[in-house]
Amino acid sequence: MRVDGRENNELRPIKFTHNFTKNAISSILVEFGDTKVICAASVDLKKPKWMEEDDNRGWVTAEYSLLPSATNTRCKRERDKVSGRTHEIQRLIGRSLRACVDLEKMSGMTITIDADVIQADGGTRTASICGGYLALKDAVEKLIASGDIKENPIIEPIAAISIGIVDGEIKLDLNYAEDSHAQVDSNVVLTKSGKIVDFQTTSEGEPYEFERMIELFNTAKNGINKIIEMY
């Protein structure tokens, strides 16, 4: 039994609050236990400046930030330059969201998902992907209603979860206490049909067996299926 009373394959309590803020075209407050992230979508009715003139795709991108008070000790705001960790996370979120859409169906448009962590207790990047997907989905529905998008570009839902080996046992949806001393740390992003968007697994100590990697993946997949059912 874990410190919060969960079974090893059990998710933390998860909640999605739609339209959490007023001004964004869509916003989601996503809660995985004590991890809380606000995911908000913004729309620019033009494609990115770097995109070639004859490129008919639209674009989905993401920015991620950790509020100074989100952690136990205050972290500094990244005003001038984002850290390598932040850059890695927001690239992961954007890449994951683009994997679930047909960009040609949102031609000449850029949707930005801002994921702002207001309270961190492990799994902030995976929570951001789940909340980011729902913010994207809500935004797309409004753009279809307004006529700015003619056909739904979303191919299928995606979700993400953290998982690891802690004290020799595979544990799903790690909180900070577990993540900070995990022997193996993994983040998994899958589509509803089970296709892999990202499967990043790192040994923090001794190497681990292939069979345990498969068990990690299958446990994460079961958790992701449960999250998608909550959408």
LINMOJO-V448814 format. One record per pair of residues at least 12 apart in sequence whose C-alpha atoms are under 10 Angstrom apart, sorted by sequence separation. I is the first residue (numbers start at 1). J is the second residue. D is the distance in whole Angstrom. If there is no record, write none. Layout:
# LINMOJO-V448814
i=I j=J d=D
i=I j=J d=D
This chain:
# LINMOJO-V448814
i=16 j=28 d=6
i=17 j=29 d=5
i=18 j=30 d=9
i=27 j=39 d=6
i=28 j=40 d=6
i=46 j=58 d=8
i=47 j=59 d=7
i=48 j=60 d=10
i=65 j=77 d=8
i=66 j=78 d=9
i=115 j=127 d=9
i=116 j=128 d=8
i=140 j=152 d=7
i=141 j=153 d=10
i=161 j=173 d=6
i=162 j=174 d=6
i=163 j=175 d=10
i=166 j=178 d=7
i=170 j=182 d=10
i=174 j=186 d=10
i=186 j=198 d=10
i=187 j=199 d=6
i=188 j=200 d=7
i=201 j=213 d=8
i=15 j=28 d=10
i=16 j=29 d=6
i=17 j=30 d=7
i=26 j=39 d=8
i=27 j=40 d=4
i=28 j=41 d=9
i=45 j=58 d=9
i=46 j=59 d=9
i=47 j=60 d=10
i=48 j=61 d=10
i=65 j=78 d=8
i=115 j=128 d=6
i=140 j=153 d=8
i=141 j=154 d=10
i=160 j=173 d=10
i=161 j=174 d=9
i=162 j=175 d=9
i=165 j=178 d=9
i=166 j=179 d=8
i=169 j=182 d=10
i=170 j=183 d=10
i=173 j=186 d=10
i=186 j=199 d=7
i=187 j=200 d=5
i=188 j=201 d=8
i=15 j=29 d=8
i=16 j=30 d=5
i=17 j=31 d=9
i=26 j=40 d=6
i=27 j=41 d=6
i=114 j=128 d=9
i=115 j=129 d=9
i=140 j=154 d=8
i=164 j=178 d=9
i=165 j=179 d=9
i=166 j=180 d=9
i=167 j=181 d=8
i=168 j=182 d=9
i=169 j=183 d=9
i=170 j=184 d=9
i=171 j=185 d=10
i=172 j=186 d=10
i=173 j=187 d=9
i=186 j=200 d=5
i=187 j=201 d=7
i=15 j=30 d=6
i=16 j=31 d=7
i=24 j=39 d=10
i=25 j=40 d=8
i=26 j=41 d=5
i=27 j=42 d=9
i=44 j=59 d=10
i=113 j=128 d=9
i=137 j=152 d=9
i=163 j=178 d=10
i=164 j=179 d=8
i=166 j=181 d=7
i=167 j=182 d=7
i=168 j=183 d=8
i=169 j=184 d=10
i=170 j=185 d=10
i=185 j=200 d=8
i=186 j=201 d=4
i=187 j=202 d=9
i=201 j=216 d=9
i=14 j=30 d=7
i=15 j=31 d=5
i=16 j=32 d=9
i=24 j=40 d=6
i=25 j=41 d=6
i=26 j=42 d=8
i=97 j=113 d=9
i=113 j=129 d=10
i=115 j=131 d=8
i=137 j=153 d=9
i=163 j=179 d=9
i=165 j=181 d=9
i=166 j=182 d=5
i=167 j=183 d=7
i=168 j=184 d=9
i=185 j=201 d=6
i=186 j=202 d=6
i=201 j=217 d=10
i=14 j=31 d=5
i=15 j=32 d=7
i=21 j=38 d=9
i=23 j=40 d=9
i=24 j=41 d=6
i=25 j=42 d=6
i=26 j=43 d=10
i=43 j=60 d=9
i=65 j=82 d=9
i=115 j=132 d=7
i=137 j=154 d=7
i=162 j=179 d=9
i=164 j=181 d=10
i=165 j=182 d=6
i=166 j=183 d=6
i=167 j=184 d=10
i=184 j=201 d=7
i=185 j=202 d=5
i=186 j=203 d=9
i=13 j=31 d=8
i=14 j=32 d=5
i=15 j=33 d=9
i=20 j=38 d=8
i=21 j=39 d=10
i=23 j=41 d=10
i=24 j=42 d=6
i=25 j=43 d=8
i=64 j=82 d=9
i=94 j=112 d=9
i=113 j=131 d=9
i=114 j=132 d=8
i=136 j=154 d=9
i=164 j=182 d=6
i=165 j=183 d=6
i=166 j=184 d=7
i=184 j=202 d=6
i=185 j=203 d=6
i=199 j=217 d=8
i=12 j=31 d=9
i=13 j=32 d=6
i=14 j=33 d=6
i=20 j=39 d=9
i=21 j=40 d=8
i=23 j=42 d=9
i=24 j=43 d=9
i=41 j=60 d=10
i=94 j=113 d=8
i=113 j=132 d=6
i=163 j=182 d=9
i=164 j=183 d=7
i=165 j=184 d=5
i=166 j=185 d=9
i=183 j=202 d=9
i=184 j=203 d=4
i=185 j=204 d=7
i=12 j=32 d=6
i=13 j=33 d=5
i=14 j=34 d=10
i=16 j=36 d=10
i=19 j=39 d=10
i=20 j=40 d=9
i=41 j=61 d=10
i=42 j=62 d=10
i=66 j=86 d=9
i=93 j=113 d=9
i=94 j=114 d=10
i=112 j=132 d=10
i=113 j=133 d=9
i=115 j=135 d=10
i=137 j=157 d=9
i=164 j=184 d=5
i=165 j=185 d=7
i=182 j=202 d=10
i=183 j=203 d=6
i=184 j=204 d=6
i=11 j=32 d=8
i=12 j=33 d=5
i=13 j=34 d=9
i=14 j=35 d=10
i=15 j=36 d=9
i=16 j=37 d=10
i=17 j=38 d=9
i=18 j=39 d=10
i=19 j=40 d=9
i=41 j=62 d=9
i=65 j=86 d=7
i=93 j=114 d=10
i=114 j=135 d=10
i=133 j=154 d=10
i=163 j=184 d=8
i=164 j=185 d=5
i=165 j=186 d=9
i=182 j=203 d=9
i=183 j=204 d=5
i=184 j=205 d=7
i=199 j=220 d=10
i=11 j=33 d=9
i=12 j=34 d=9
i=14 j=36 d=10
i=16 j=38 d=10
i=18 j=40 d=10
i=40 j=62 d=10
i=64 j=86 d=6
i=65 j=87 d=10
i=93 j=115 d=9
i=113 j=135 d=7
i=163 j=185 d=6
i=164 j=186 d=6
i=182 j=204 d=7
i=183 j=205 d=6
i=184 j=206 d=9
i=12 j=35 d=10
i=39 j=62 d=10
i=63 j=86 d=8
i=64 j=87 d=8
i=90 j=113 d=9
i=112 j=135 d=10
i=113 j=136 d=7
i=134 j=157 d=9
i=162 j=185 d=8
i=163 j=186 d=5
i=164 j=187 d=8
i=181 j=204 d=9
i=182 j=205 d=9
i=183 j=206 d=8
i=184 j=207 d=9
i=39 j=63 d=10
i=63 j=87 d=8
i=64 j=88 d=10
i=65 j=89 d=9
i=90 j=114 d=9
i=112 j=136 d=9
i=133 j=157 d=7
i=134 j=158 d=9
i=162 j=186 d=6
i=163 j=187 d=6
i=183 j=207 d=9
i=184 j=208 d=8
i=39 j=64 d=9
i=64 j=89 d=7
i=65 j=90 d=9
i=90 j=115 d=8
i=111 j=136 d=8
i=133 j=158 d=7
i=134 j=159 d=10
i=161 j=186 d=9
i=162 j=187 d=4
i=163 j=188 d=8
i=183 j=208 d=9
i=196 j=221 d=10
i=63 j=89 d=8
i=64 j=90 d=5
i=132 j=158 d=10
i=133 j=159 d=8
i=161 j=187 d=6
i=162 j=188 d=6
i=195 j=221 d=10
i=37 j=64 d=10
i=62 j=89 d=9
i=63 j=90 d=5
i=64 j=91 d=9
i=130 j=157 d=9
i=132 j=159 d=9
i=160 j=187 d=7
i=161 j=188 d=6
i=162 j=189 d=9
i=186 j=213 d=9
i=194 j=221 d=7
i=37 j=65 d=10
i=62 j=90 d=6
i=63 j=91 d=8
i=111 j=139 d=9
i=130 j=158 d=7
i=131 j=159 d=9
i=160 j=188 d=5
i=161 j=189 d=7
i=188 j=216 d=9
i=194 j=222 d=10
i=4 j=33 d=10
i=37 j=66 d=9
i=61 j=90 d=8
i=62 j=91 d=7
i=64 j=93 d=8
i=111 j=140 d=9
i=129 j=158 d=8
i=130 j=159 d=5
i=131 j=160 d=10
i=159 j=188 d=8
i=160 j=189 d=4
i=161 j=190 d=9
i=184 j=213 d=10
i=187 j=216 d=10
i=188 j=217 d=8
i=192 j=221 d=10
i=37 j=67 d=10
i=61 j=91 d=8
i=62 j=92 d=9
i=63 j=93 d=8
i=64 j=94 d=10
i=129 j=159 d=7
i=130 j=160 d=6
i=159 j=189 d=6
i=160 j=190 d=6
i=186 j=216 d=8
i=187 j=217 d=9
i=190 j=220 d=9
i=191 j=221 d=10
i=194 j=224 d=9
i=61 j=92 d=10
i=62 j=93 d=6
i=63 j=94 d=8
i=128 j=159 d=10
i=129 j=160 d=6
i=130 j=161 d=9
i=158 j=189 d=7
i=159 j=190 d=6
i=160 j=191 d=9
i=185 j=216 d=10
i=186 j=217 d=9
i=189 j=220 d=9
i=190 j=221 d=7
i=194 j=225 d=9
i=61 j=93 d=8
i=62 j=94 d=5
i=93 j=125 d=7
i=97 j=129 d=7
i=127 j=159 d=8
i=128 j=160 d=9
i=129 j=161 d=9
i=158 j=190 d=6
i=159 j=191 d=7
i=184 j=216 d=10
i=188 j=220 d=7
i=189 j=221 d=9
i=192 j=224 d=8
i=193 j=225 d=9
i=37 j=70 d=10
i=60 j=93 d=10
i=61 j=94 d=5
i=62 j=95 d=9
i=92 j=125 d=8
i=93 j=126 d=8
i=96 j=129 d=7
i=97 j=130 d=9
i=100 j=133 d=9
i=126 j=159 d=8
i=127 j=160 d=7
i=157 j=190 d=9
i=158 j=191 d=4
i=159 j=192 d=8
i=187 j=220 d=9
i=188 j=221 d=8
i=191 j=224 d=9
i=192 j=225 d=7
i=36 j=70 d=9
i=60 j=94 d=6
i=61 j=95 d=8
i=62 j=96 d=10
i=92 j=126 d=9
i=93 j=127 d=10
i=95 j=129 d=10
i=96 j=130 d=10
i=106 j=140 d=9
i=126 j=160 d=5
i=127 j=161 d=7
i=157 j=191 d=6
i=158 j=192 d=6
i=186 j=220 d=9
i=190 j=224 d=7
i=191 j=225 d=9
i=35 j=70 d=9
i=59 j=94 d=9
i=60 j=95 d=8
i=61 j=96 d=9
i=62 j=97 d=9
i=89 j=124 d=9
i=90 j=125 d=8
i=93 j=128 d=7
i=94 j=129 d=8
i=97 j=132 d=7
i=98 j=133 d=10
i=101 j=136 d=10
i=125 j=160 d=8
i=126 j=161 d=5
i=127 j=162 d=9
i=156 j=191 d=7
i=157 j=192 d=5
i=158 j=193 d=9
i=189 j=224 d=8
i=190 j=225 d=9
i=192 j=227 d=10
i=35 j=71 d=10
i=60 j=96 d=10
i=61 j=97 d=8
i=62 j=98 d=10
i=89 j=125 d=6
i=92 j=128 d=10
i=93 j=129 d=6
i=96 j=132 d=9
i=97 j=133 d=6
i=101 j=137 d=10
i=125 j=161 d=9
i=126 j=162 d=7
i=155 j=191 d=9
i=156 j=192 d=6
i=157 j=193 d=9
i=158 j=194 d=9
i=188 j=224 d=9
i=192 j=228 d=7
i=60 j=97 d=7
i=61 j=98 d=8
i=88 j=125 d=10
i=89 j=126 d=9
i=92 j=129 d=8
i=93 j=130 d=9
i=96 j=133 d=9
i=106 j=143 d=10
i=123 j=160 d=9
i=124 j=161 d=10
i=125 j=162 d=9
i=155 j=192 d=10
i=156 j=193 d=8
i=158 j=195 d=9
i=160 j=197 d=9
i=162 j=199 d=10
i=164 j=201 d=8
i=191 j=228 d=9
i=192 j=229 d=9
i=59 j=97 d=10
i=60 j=98 d=6
i=90 j=128 d=9
i=94 j=132 d=9
i=123 j=161 d=7
i=124 j=162 d=9
i=158 j=196 d=10
i=159 j=197 d=10
i=160 j=198 d=9
i=162 j=200 d=10
i=163 j=201 d=9
i=164 j=202 d=9
i=165 j=203 d=9
i=59 j=98 d=8
i=60 j=99 d=10
i=86 j=125 d=10
i=89 j=128 d=9
i=90 j=129 d=10
i=93 j=132 d=8
i=94 j=133 d=10
i=97 j=136 d=8
i=109 j=148 d=9
i=123 j=162 d=6
i=158 j=197 d=9
i=160 j=199 d=10
i=162 j=201 d=10
i=164 j=203 d=9
i=165 j=204 d=10
i=58 j=98 d=10
i=89 j=129 d=10
i=93 j=133 d=9
i=108 j=148 d=10
i=109 j=149 d=9
i=122 j=162 d=8
i=123 j=163 d=9
i=60 j=101 d=9
i=107 j=148 d=10
i=59 j=101 d=9
i=106 j=148 d=8
i=107 j=149 d=8
i=170 j=212 d=8
i=58 j=101 d=10
i=59 j=102 d=10
i=60 j=103 d=8
i=106 j=149 d=6
i=165 j=208 d=10
i=169 j=212 d=10
i=170 j=213 d=10
i=58 j=102 d=9
i=59 j=103 d=6
i=105 j=149 d=7
i=106 j=150 d=8
i=172 j=216 d=8
i=57 j=102 d=8
i=58 j=103 d=5
i=59 j=104 d=9
i=105 j=150 d=8
i=106 j=151 d=8
i=170 j=215 d=8
i=171 j=216 d=8
i=57 j=103 d=5
i=58 j=104 d=6
i=60 j=106 d=9
i=70 j=116 d=10
i=71 j=117 d=9
i=105 j=151 d=6
i=106 j=152 d=8
i=107 j=153 d=10
i=127 j=173 d=10
i=170 j=216 d=7
i=56 j=103 d=8
i=57 j=104 d=4
i=58 j=105 d=7
i=59 j=106 d=8
i=70 j=117 d=7
i=71 j=118 d=9
i=72 j=119 d=9
i=105 j=152 d=7
i=106 j=153 d=7
i=126 j=173 d=9
i=165 j=212 d=9
i=172 j=219 d=7
i=173 j=220 d=8
i=56 j=104 d=6
i=57 j=105 d=7
i=58 j=106 d=5
i=59 j=107 d=8
i=69 j=117 d=9
i=70 j=118 d=5
i=71 j=119 d=6
i=72 j=120 d=9
i=105 j=153 d=5
i=106 j=154 d=10
i=165 j=213 d=10
i=171 j=219 d=9
i=172 j=220 d=7
i=55 j=104 d=9
i=56 j=105 d=9
i=57 j=106 d=7
i=58 j=107 d=4
i=59 j=108 d=8
i=60 j=109 d=9
i=61 j=110 d=8
i=62 j=111 d=8
i=63 j=112 d=7
i=64 j=113 d=8
i=65 j=114 d=8
i=66 j=115 d=9
i=67 j=116 d=7
i=68 j=117 d=9
i=69 j=118 d=7
i=70 j=119 d=4
i=71 j=120 d=6
i=72 j=121 d=9
i=102 j=151 d=10
i=104 j=153 d=8
i=105 j=154 d=9
i=164 j=213 d=10
i=170 j=219 d=8
i=171 j=220 d=9
i=56 j=106 d=9
i=57 j=107 d=5
i=58 j=108 d=5
i=59 j=109 d=6
i=60 j=110 d=6
i=61 j=111 d=6
i=62 j=112 d=5
i=63 j=113 d=6
i=64 j=114 d=6
i=65 j=115 d=6
i=66 j=116 d=6
i=67 j=117 d=6
i=68 j=118 d=8
i=69 j=119 d=7
i=70 j=120 d=5
i=71 j=121 d=8
i=102 j=152 d=9
i=103 j=153 d=7
i=123 j=173 d=7
i=170 j=220 d=10
i=172 j=222 d=10
i=173 j=223 d=8
i=56 j=107 d=5
i=57 j=108 d=7
i=58 j=109 d=5
i=59 j=110 d=5
i=60 j=111 d=5
i=61 j=112 d=5
i=62 j=113 d=5
i=63 j=114 d=5
i=64 j=115 d=5
i=65 j=116 d=5
i=66 j=117 d=5
i=67 j=118 d=6
i=68 j=119 d=9
i=69 j=120 d=9
i=70 j=121 d=9
i=101 j=152 d=9
i=102 j=153 d=5
i=103 j=154 d=9
i=122 j=173 d=8
i=123 j=174 d=7
i=124 j=175 d=10
i=165 j=216 d=8
i=172 j=223 d=8
i=55 j=107 d=9
i=56 j=108 d=7
i=57 j=109 d=8
i=58 j=110 d=6
i=59 j=111 d=6
i=60 j=112 d=6
i=61 j=113 d=6
i=62 j=114 d=6
i=63 j=115 d=6
i=64 j=116 d=6
i=65 j=117 d=6
i=66 j=118 d=7
i=67 j=119 d=8
i=101 j=153 d=5
i=102 j=154 d=6
i=122 j=174 d=6
i=123 j=175 d=7
i=124 j=176 d=10
i=164 j=216 d=7
i=55 j=108 d=9
i=56 j=109 d=10
i=57 j=110 d=9
i=58 j=111 d=8
i=59 j=112 d=8
i=60 j=113 d=8
i=61 j=114 d=9
i=62 j=115 d=7
i=63 j=116 d=8
i=64 j=117 d=8
i=65 j=118 d=9
i=66 j=119 d=8
i=67 j=120 d=9
i=100 j=153 d=8
i=101 j=154 d=4
i=102 j=155 d=7
i=121 j=174 d=9
i=122 j=175 d=4
i=123 j=176 d=8
i=163 j=216 d=7
i=164 j=217 d=10
i=66 j=120 d=8
i=100 j=154 d=6
i=101 j=155 d=5
i=102 j=156 d=10
i=121 j=175 d=5
i=122 j=176 d=4
i=162 j=216 d=10
i=163 j=217 d=9
i=99 j=154 d=9
i=100 j=155 d=5
i=101 j=156 d=8
i=120 j=175 d=9
i=121 j=176 d=5
i=122 j=177 d=8
i=98 j=154 d=9
i=99 j=155 d=9
i=100 j=156 d=6
i=101 j=157 d=9
i=120 j=176 d=8
i=121 j=177 d=8
i=122 j=178 d=8
i=123 j=179 d=9
i=163 j=219 d=8
i=164 j=220 d=9
i=51 j=108 d=10
i=97 j=154 d=9
i=99 j=156 d=9
i=100 j=157 d=7
i=121 j=178 d=10
i=122 j=179 d=7
i=163 j=220 d=7
i=66 j=124 d=9
i=99 j=157 d=10
i=100 j=158 d=7
i=121 j=179 d=9
i=122 j=180 d=9
i=162 j=220 d=7
i=47 j=106 d=9
i=99 j=158 d=8
i=130 j=189 d=9
i=161 j=220 d=7
i=46 j=106 d=10
i=47 j=107 d=7
i=48 j=108 d=8
i=64 j=124 d=10
i=97 j=157 d=9
i=129 j=189 d=8
i=160 j=220 d=8
i=161 j=221 d=9
i=163 j=223 d=10
i=45 j=106 d=10
i=46 j=107 d=8
i=47 j=108 d=5
i=48 j=109 d=8
i=64 j=125 d=9
i=97 j=158 d=8
i=126 j=187 d=7
i=160 j=221 d=9
i=162 j=223 d=9
i=45 j=107 d=9
i=46 j=108 d=5
i=47 j=109 d=5
i=48 j=110 d=7
i=96 j=158 d=8
i=97 j=159 d=10
i=125 j=187 d=9
i=126 j=188 d=8
i=159 j=221 d=10
i=161 j=223 d=7
i=162 j=224 d=10
i=45 j=108 d=6
i=46 j=109 d=5
i=47 j=110 d=5
i=48 j=111 d=10
i=96 j=159 d=9
i=126 j=189 d=8
i=160 j=223 d=9
i=161 j=224 d=6
i=44 j=108 d=9
i=45 j=109 d=5
i=46 j=110 d=6
i=47 j=111 d=9
i=64 j=128 d=8
i=96 j=160 d=9
i=123 j=187 d=8
i=159 j=223 d=9
i=160 j=224 d=6
i=44 j=109 d=6
i=45 j=110 d=6
i=46 j=111 d=10
i=159 j=224 d=6
i=160 j=225 d=10
i=43 j=109 d=7
i=44 j=110 d=5
i=45 j=111 d=9
i=62 j=128 d=10
i=158 j=224 d=8
i=159 j=225 d=8
i=161 j=227 d=9
i=43 j=110 d=6
i=44 j=111 d=6
i=62 j=129 d=10
i=93 j=160 d=10
i=158 j=225 d=9
i=159 j=226 d=10
i=160 j=227 d=8
i=42 j=110 d=8
i=43 j=111 d=5
i=44 j=112 d=8
i=159 j=227 d=7
i=160 j=228 d=9
i=42 j=111 d=6
i=43 j=112 d=6
i=158 j=227 d=9
i=159 j=228 d=6
i=41 j=111 d=7
i=42 j=112 d=5
i=43 j=113 d=9
i=62 j=132 d=8
i=158 j=228 d=7
i=41 j=112 d=6
i=42 j=113 d=7
i=157 j=228 d=7
i=40 j=112 d=8
i=41 j=113 d=5
i=42 j=114 d=8
i=159 j=231 d=10
i=40 j=113 d=6
i=41 j=114 d=6
i=39 j=113 d=6
i=40 j=114 d=5
i=41 j=115 d=9
i=157 j=231 d=9
i=38 j=113 d=10
i=39 j=114 d=5
i=40 j=115 d=7
i=38 j=114 d=8
i=39 j=115 d=4
i=40 j=116 d=9
i=60 j=136 d=9
i=37 j=114 d=10
i=38 j=115 d=6
i=39 j=116 d=6
i=37 j=115 d=6
i=38 j=116 d=5
i=39 j=117 d=9
i=37 j=116 d=6
i=38 j=117 d=6
i=36 j=116 d=9
i=37 j=117 d=4
i=38 j=118 d=7
i=36 j=117 d=6
i=37 j=118 d=6
i=38 j=119 d=10
i=35 j=117 d=8
i=36 j=118 d=6
i=37 j=119 d=7
i=35 j=118 d=8
i=36 j=119 d=5
i=37 j=120 d=8
i=35 j=119 d=5
i=36 j=120 d=7
i=30 j=115 d=10
i=34 j=119 d=7
i=35 j=120 d=5
i=36 j=121 d=8
i=27 j=113 d=9
i=29 j=115 d=10
i=34 j=120 d=7
i=35 j=121 d=5
i=36 j=122 d=10
i=26 j=113 d=10
i=27 j=114 d=9
i=28 j=115 d=9
i=29 j=116 d=10
i=30 j=117 d=10
i=33 j=120 d=10
i=34 j=121 d=6
i=35 j=122 d=7
i=36 j=123 d=10
i=37 j=124 d=7
i=27 j=115 d=10
i=29 j=117 d=10
i=31 j=119 d=9
i=32 j=120 d=10
i=33 j=121 d=8
i=34 j=122 d=8
i=35 j=123 d=7
i=36 j=124 d=8
i=37 j=125 d=9
i=39 j=127 d=9
i=29 j=118 d=10
i=32 j=121 d=9
i=33 j=122 d=9
i=35 j=124 d=7
i=38 j=127 d=10
i=39 j=128 d=7
i=32 j=122 d=9
i=33 j=123 d=10
i=37 j=127 d=7
i=38 j=128 d=8
i=39 j=129 d=9
i=100 j=190 d=10
i=32 j=123 d=8
i=36 j=127 d=8
i=37 j=128 d=6
i=39 j=130 d=9
i=40 j=131 d=9
i=41 j=132 d=8
i=99 j=190 d=10
i=100 j=191 d=7
i=32 j=124 d=9
i=35 j=127 d=8
i=36 j=128 d=9
i=39 j=131 d=6
i=40 j=132 d=7
i=41 j=133 d=10
i=99 j=191 d=9
i=100 j=192 d=10
i=31 j=124 d=10
i=35 j=128 d=10
i=38 j=131 d=8
i=39 j=132 d=6
i=41 j=134 d=10
i=42 j=135 d=10
i=96 j=189 d=7
i=30 j=124 d=10
i=32 j=126 d=9
i=37 j=131 d=8
i=38 j=132 d=9
i=39 j=133 d=9
i=40 j=134 d=9
i=41 j=135 d=6
i=42 j=136 d=9
i=96 j=190 d=9
i=130 j=224 d=10
i=32 j=127 d=7
i=36 j=131 d=10
i=37 j=132 d=10
i=39 j=134 d=9
i=40 j=135 d=6
i=41 j=136 d=6
i=96 j=191 d=9
i=31 j=127 d=7
i=39 j=135 d=6
i=40 j=136 d=8
i=41 j=137 d=10
i=43 j=139 d=8
i=93 j=189 d=10
i=30 j=127 d=7
i=31 j=128 d=10
i=38 j=135 d=10
i=39 j=136 d=9
i=41 j=138 d=9
i=42 j=139 d=8
i=43 j=140 d=10
i=92 j=189 d=10
i=99 j=196 d=10
i=100 j=197 d=9
i=130 j=227 d=8
i=134 j=231 d=8
i=29 j=127 d=10
i=30 j=128 d=8
i=41 j=139 d=7
i=99 j=197 d=7
i=130 j=228 d=9
i=133 j=231 d=10
i=29 j=128 d=10
i=30 j=129 d=10
i=31 j=130 d=10
i=40 j=139 d=9
i=41 j=140 d=10
i=98 j=197 d=10
i=28 j=128 d=10
i=30 j=130 d=8
i=31 j=131 d=9
i=43 j=143 d=9
i=96 j=196 d=10
i=97 j=197 d=9
i=131 j=231 d=10
i=30 j=131 d=5
i=96 j=197 d=6
i=130 j=231 d=9
i=28 j=130 d=10
i=29 j=131 d=7
i=30 j=132 d=9
i=95 j=197 d=8
i=96 j=198 d=8
i=28 j=131 d=6
i=29 j=132 d=10
i=45 j=148 d=8
i=95 j=198 d=9
i=27 j=131 d=8
i=28 j=132 d=8
i=30 j=134 d=9
i=27 j=132 d=9
i=28 j=133 d=9
i=29 j=134 d=10
i=92 j=197 d=10
i=26 j=132 d=10
i=28 j=134 d=7
i=29 j=135 d=9
i=92 j=198 d=8
i=27 j=134 d=8
i=28 j=135 d=6
i=26 j=134 d=9
i=27 j=135 d=5
i=28 j=136 d=10
i=26 j=135 d=5
i=27 j=136 d=9
i=25 j=135 d=9
i=26 j=136 d=8
i=28 j=138 d=9
i=24 j=135 d=10
i=25 j=136 d=9
i=26 j=137 d=9
i=27 j=138 d=8
i=26 j=138 d=6
i=27 j=139 d=8
i=14 j=127 d=9
i=18 j=131 d=9
i=25 j=138 d=8
i=26 j=139 d=5
i=16 j=130 d=9
i=17 j=131 d=9
i=25 j=139 d=6
i=26 j=140 d=9
i=16 j=131 d=7
i=24 j=139 d=9
i=25 j=140 d=9
i=26 j=141 d=10
i=15 j=131 d=10
i=18 j=134 d=8
i=19 j=135 d=9
i=26 j=142 d=9
i=17 j=134 d=10
i=18 j=135 d=8
i=25 j=142 d=8
i=16 j=134 d=9
i=25 j=143 d=9
i=19 j=138 d=9
i=18 j=138 d=9
i=32 j=161 d=10
i=33 j=173 d=9
i=35 j=175 d=8
i=32 j=173 d=8
i=33 j=174 d=10
i=34 j=175 d=8
i=35 j=176 d=9
i=32 j=174 d=10
i=33 j=175 d=8
i=34 j=176 d=10
i=32 j=175 d=9
i=11 j=161 d=9
i=11 j=162 d=10
i=9 j=163 d=9
i=8 j=163 d=10
i=8 j=165 d=10
i=8 j=166 d=10
i=11 j=171 d=9
i=12 j=172 d=9
i=8 j=169 d=8
i=9 j=170 d=8
i=10 j=171 d=8
i=11 j=172 d=6
i=12 j=173 d=7
i=8 j=170 d=7
i=9 j=171 d=6
i=10 j=172 d=6
i=11 j=173 d=6
i=12 j=174 d=9
i=8 j=171 d=5
i=9 j=172 d=5
i=10 j=173 d=8
i=11 j=174 d=9
i=12 j=175 d=9
i=7 j=171 d=8
i=8 j=172 d=6
i=9 j=173 d=8
i=10 j=174 d=10
i=6 j=171 d=10
i=7 j=172 d=9
i=8 j=173 d=9
i=6 j=172 d=10
i=8 j=174 d=10
i=2 j=171 d=9
i=4 j=175 d=9
i=3 j=175 d=10
i=3 j=177 d=9
i=3 j=178 d=9
i=2 j=178 d=9
i=10 j=219 d=10
i=11 j=220 d=10
i=9 j=219 d=7
i=8 j=219 d=10
i=9 j=220 d=8
i=10 j=222 d=10
i=11 j=223 d=7
i=15 j=227 d=10
i=9 j=222 d=9
i=10 j=223 d=8
i=11 j=224 d=9
i=14 j=227 d=8
i=9 j=223 d=8
i=16 j=230 d=9
i=11 j=226 d=9
i=15 j=230 d=9
i=16 j=231 d=8
i=11 j=227 d=9
i=14 j=230 d=9
i=15 j=231 d=10
